[in-house]
Amino acid sequence: MPSFDVVSEVDRGELDNALLQARKEIATRFDFRDAHAELTLEKDQLTLTAVDAYKLTALLDIVLGKLARRNISLKNIERKEPEVSSIGHARQIVNIKQGIEHEVGKKIVAVIKATGLKVQSTIQDKQLRVTGKNRDDLQAVIAALKAKEFDVAINFTNFRN
């Protein structure tokens, strides 16, 4: 029985490349000479640090620009409020969302059911599995999901016959 998975993942290689490009730009820019700007990535959490809040916002703009150029959807980026210490040092945490949350999964299932096609969809942990007898129905579901906007970017994987 043909099936495919609906997932929301950020490609780790593209994320690493975008951060490497951002670090290179920070190292060469004159306005970041004494800013002590730093990017650290641990699992799915990116920490930005700089001398002051102004440099932190500039650093965030650079990082978001590089992520967008590497085709990483900014829907999967969750920015926390910047923290500024009493001496002016600023830090901001940016979370990278991996997987489809349960509420978003319910919305996706509702869109699939609204198409009226003979397919079944099940929520499995952080992804959705869509199965059906007809391959054309599955492709119609993919087209319907691409036409809708969701809170996270969705990808389609494991299309099997």
N, C-alpha and C positions, 0 to 999 in steps of 0.2 A: 504494500500500500504506500503510495507516494506521501512524503512528508517534508517539512522544512521547519527550522527553528527561527523564532523572532528573538533577537538578543539586543542588548545595548551595551557595547563594549568599546573601550578606547584602546587602540592599538598601541602596545607598549613600546614598540620600536619607533613609531612615529612620535610618541610622546618624548622619548629620550632624545630623538633628533631635534625636536622643537626646542627642548630645554638646552641642548648643546649650542644651537644657533643663538638662543637668547643670551647664554653666557658669553659667547664670542662677541656679540654686539655690545654687551655691557663692558667687556674688557677694552674695547676699542673706542668707546664714546668718551668725549672729553668731559661732559657733565657728570659722568659717573666716576671720575678719577679718584676722589676721596670719599665716595659715598658708602664704601664697605657694603656694597650690594651683594646679596648672596641668595642662591636658589638651592634648596635641598628637597629631594624627593624621597619619601619613605612610604613604601607600599602605594596607597592611593591618596596620599596627602602631600601637597606641595607647600613648602614654607618659604615665604619671601621676607627678607630682612634688609633694612636700609638705615641710613643715618637719621632721616627725618621722614615725615609723612609725604612731603612733596616728591622725594626720590622714590618712595614706595609706590606711589600712584604711577609714576613714570615707568618703574620696573614692571608693574602689573600690566600696563599698556603694551610693553615690549613682549612680555610672555604671552598675553592673549593674542597679539598679532602673529606671533610665530606659530602658536597652536592653530589659528585659523588658516594660515598658509599651508600647514601640513595636513589639512582636511580633517582636523579633529573638531567635532561639533562642540560649540560653546554651551550647548544645552546640557552637556555632561560635566560642566564645570560649575562648582558651587563655591562662591566666595563668601568667606566669613568677614566680620567687621575687623578693620585694622586695629591693632593694639599699639598705643603710643605710650612709652614710658615717661617718667617725670623728667628725664634728661633729654628726651626728644627722640630716642631710638624707636623705630617703628618695625612692626612685624605683622604679617598677615598670613593666614592659613587658607589655602585653596584646596578643596576636596574634589577628587575626580570620581564621579559616580560610575560604578560598574554594575551592570545588571538592571533588570526591570523590577521596580518595586511593585508590591501587590496591587495598590490602587491603580497604577498605570496599566498593569496587566489586565485588570478588570475593564478598563476603558478600551483596550485593544480587543479584548474578547467581544465586547459589545459592538464594536465596529465590524468585526468578522461576522457576527450573527446578523447584523443589519444588512449584509450583502445578500443574504438569502441563499447562499450556495451550500451545497451538501458537503460541508467540511466540519471536522471536530477540532476544537482548540482546548488545550489543557495548559495550566500554569504549572511549570516545574521549576521550583526553587527561584532562580533569577532569570528565567527565560520562558518562552511559550513554545509549545510544539503544536503545529497545525498539520492534520492528516486529512486525506480525502481519497476517494477512488479515482478521480479524474485529475490529471495533471493540469489541464486548462483551468479548472476551478482554483487550484492552488496559485496559479499565476494571476488569476483575477483577484484573489485575496491580496497578493503582494502589491498589485497595482492600486487596490483600494486603500491599503495601509500607507503606501507612499503618498497618496493624495491627501491624507489627513495629517494634522499637526498634533504632536504629543509633547509631554513635558521633557522627554529625553529623546535622543537620536536613536532610531532603531535600524538594525542591520538584519539581513536574512542570511542564514547559514544552513549547511547540511541539507541541501535540496537533494532528496533521494527518491529513486523510483521504486 
